[in-house]
């Protein structure tokens, strides 16, 4: 009886000894799982933070790109506006010049006719002022003169003036009869004219030296 009791106690002791390592093993396994889980959570948290940081950086880069694009469009708009303004001014200036000198070719073609009238008048100086031919001739001549004046055609002053290369054309030079006429225009061979202050025909002159 006593021996059976002893064997029973030994058997129980062996079971307890086997149970203890099993519990320690389970505890260790649980600890490792908890550690692994904690590590996984830490990794996930780090990745999440990096993802959030990346998400924050991405909109910032997008904003910078949009701002640069807007600045580029503003610069392009200003350039186009400046080009259009220059084009508008140039067009208005050309239009004004065209209006001023639009009939230049026609007016220039009339000038030789006026020259012929003036030569004829020189030859008619001996005729009486009451002569019907002279009166009619003067009437036509004056109409031509009025037509040129109304179209802003002006005669260039020449006789007795200092020679001006921008308005006069020297045909020849002759010895000056007086000291005062040196470098000045002594004779006018052909009258010059301007249209709106633009020379359409230079005055052909003779200069004293």
C-alpha positions in Angstrom: 0.0 0.0 0.0 2.7 2.4 0.9 4.7 1.4 -2.2 1.7 2.1 -4.4 1.3 5.5 -2.9 4.9 6.3 -3.5 4.7 5.3 -7.2 1.6 7.4 -7.5 3.3 10.5 -6.1 6.3 9.9 -8.4 4.0 9.7 -11.4 2.3 13.0 -10.4 5.7 14.7 -9.9 6.8 13.6 -13.4 3.5 15.0 -14.8 4.1 18.3 -13.0 7.7 18.5 -14.3 6.4 17.9 -17.8 3.7 20.5 -17.4 6.1 23.2 -16.3 8.3 23.2 -19.4 5.2 23.1 -21.5 3.8 26.2 -19.8 7.2 28.0 -20.1 7.3 27.1 -23.8 3.8 28.5 -24.3 4.8 31.6 -22.4 7.9 32.1 -24.5 5.9 31.5 -27.7 3.3 34.1 -26.5 6.1 36.6 -25.8 7.7 36.0 -29.2 4.3 36.5 -30.8 3.7 39.7 -28.9 7.2 41.0 -29.8 6.6 40.1 -33.4 3.2 41.8 -33.3 4.7 44.9 -31.7 7.5 45.0 -34.3 4.9 44.6 -37.1 2.9 47.4 -35.6 6.0 49.6 -35.4 6.9 48.9 -39.0 3.3 49.6 -40.1 3.3 52.8 -38.1 6.6 53.9 -39.7 5.3 53.0 -43.2 2.1 54.9 -42.5 4.0 58.0 -41.4 6.2 57.8 -44.5 3.1 57.5 -46.6 1.5 60.4 -45.0 4.7 62.4 -45.4 4.8 61.5 -49.0 1.2 62.5 -49.4 2.0 65.9 -47.9 5.1 66.4 -50.1 3.2 65.4 -53.3 0.5 68.2 -53.1 3.3 70.7 -52.3 5.2 69.8 -55.5 1.9 70.0 -57.4 1.3 73.5 -56.1 4.8 74.6 -57.1 4.3 73.2 -60.6 0.9 75.0 -60.9 2.4 78.3 -59.7 5.3 78.0 -62.2 2.7 77.3 -65.0 0.7 80.3 -63.9 3.8 82.6 -64.0 4.6 81.3 -67.4 1.1 82.0 -68.7 1.3 85.5 -67.2 4.6 86.2 -68.9 3.3 84.9 -72.2 0.1 87.1 -71.8 2.2 90.2 -71.1 4.4 89.6 -74.1 1.4 89.0 -76.4 -0.3 92.1 -75.0 2.9 94.2 -75.7 3.2 92.8 -79.2 -0.4 93.6 -79.9 -0.1 97.1 -78.6 3.0 97.7 -80.8 1.1 96.3 -83.8 -1.9 98.5 -83.1 0.3 101.6 -82.8 2.2 100.8 -86.0 -1.1 100.1 -87.8 -2.6 103.5 -86.7 0.6 105.3 -87.7 0.7 103.6 -91.1 -3.0 104.4 -91.6 -2.4 108.1 -90.7 0.5 108.3 -93.1 -1.6 106.7 -95.8 -4.3 109.2 -95.3 -1.9 112.1 -95.4 0.0 110.9 -98.5 -2.7 108.8 -100.1 -3.0 111.0 -103.2 0.7 111.7 -103.4 1.1 110.2 -106.8 -1.8 112.1 -108.2 -0.7 115.4 -106.8 2.9 114.8 -108.0 1.5 114.2 -111.5 -0.3 117.6 -111.4 2.9 119.5 -110.6 4.3 119.5 -114.2 0.9 120.9 -115.4 1.3 123.8 -112.9 4.8 124.4 -114.2 3.5 124.7 -117.7 0.9 127.2 -116.6 3.5 129.3 -114.9 5.8 129.3 -118.0 2.8 130.3 -120.1 2.0 133.2 -117.7 5.5 134.5 -118.1 5.0 134.6 -121.9 1.7 136.4 -121.4 3.1 139.3 -119.3 2.9 141.7 -122.3 -0.8 140.9 -122.7 -3.4 143.2 -121.2 -4.9 142.1 -118.0 -8.4 142.5 -119.5 -7.6 140.1 -122.3 -10.2 137.3 -122.2 -7.5 134.6 -122.9 -5.3 135.8 -120.1 -8.3 136.1 -117.7 -9.5 132.5 -118.5 -5.9 131.2 -118.3 -5.4 132.8 -114.8 -8.8 131.4 -113.7 -7.7 127.8 -114.5 -4.2 128.3 -113.1 -5.7 129.6 -109.8 -8.0 126.7 -109.5 -5.0 124.3 -109.8 -3.2 126.3 -107.1 -6.2 126.2 -104.8 -6.6 122.5 -105.4 -3.0 121.9 -104.3 -3.3 124.1 -101.3 -6.5 122.4 -100.2 -4.6 119.1 -100.3 -1.8 120.4 -98.1 0.7 120.8 -101.0 3.0 123.7 -100.3 5.7 125.4 -102.3 9.2 125.2 -101.0 10.8 128.6 -100.4 14.1 128.7 -102.3 15.2 132.1 -103.9 17.5 134.0 -101.5 17.4 131.1 -99.0 20.4 129.2 -97.6 20.9 125.9 -99.4 19.2 123.0 -97.6 20.1 119.5 -98.8 16.8 118.2 -97.3 14.7 120.5 -99.5 16.8 121.7 -102.4 18.7 120.1 -105.2 21.7 122.0 -106.5 21.9 121.8 -110.3 25.0 124.0 -110.5 26.9 126.8 -108.9 27.9 130.2 -110.2 30.0 133.1 -108.9 27.9 135.1 -106.4 27.2 138.7 -107.6 27.4 139.9 -103.9 29.0 138.7 -100.7 25.5 138.3 -99.1 24.5 135.7 -101.7 27.4 133.4 -101.2 26.1 129.9 -100.2 22.6 131.0 -101.0 20.2 130.2 -103.8 20.5 132.7 -106.6 18.0 131.1 -109.1 15.2 128.5 -109.1 15.1 126.3 -112.2 12.2 124.2 -111.0 10.0 124.8 -107.9 9.8 122.2 -105.2 6.8 121.1 -103.2 5.9 119.4 -99.9 2.9 117.3 -99.0 2.1 117.4 -95.2 5.7 118.6 -94.6 7.1 115.7 -96.7 9.1 116.6 -99.7 7.4 115.2 -102.8 9.7 117.2 -105.2 13.0 118.9 -104.5 13.5 122.4 -105.6 16.1 122.5 -108.4 18.3 125.6 -107.7 21.5 127.4 -108.6 23.8 128.3 -105.8 26.1 131.3 -105.5 29.8 130.8 -104.5 
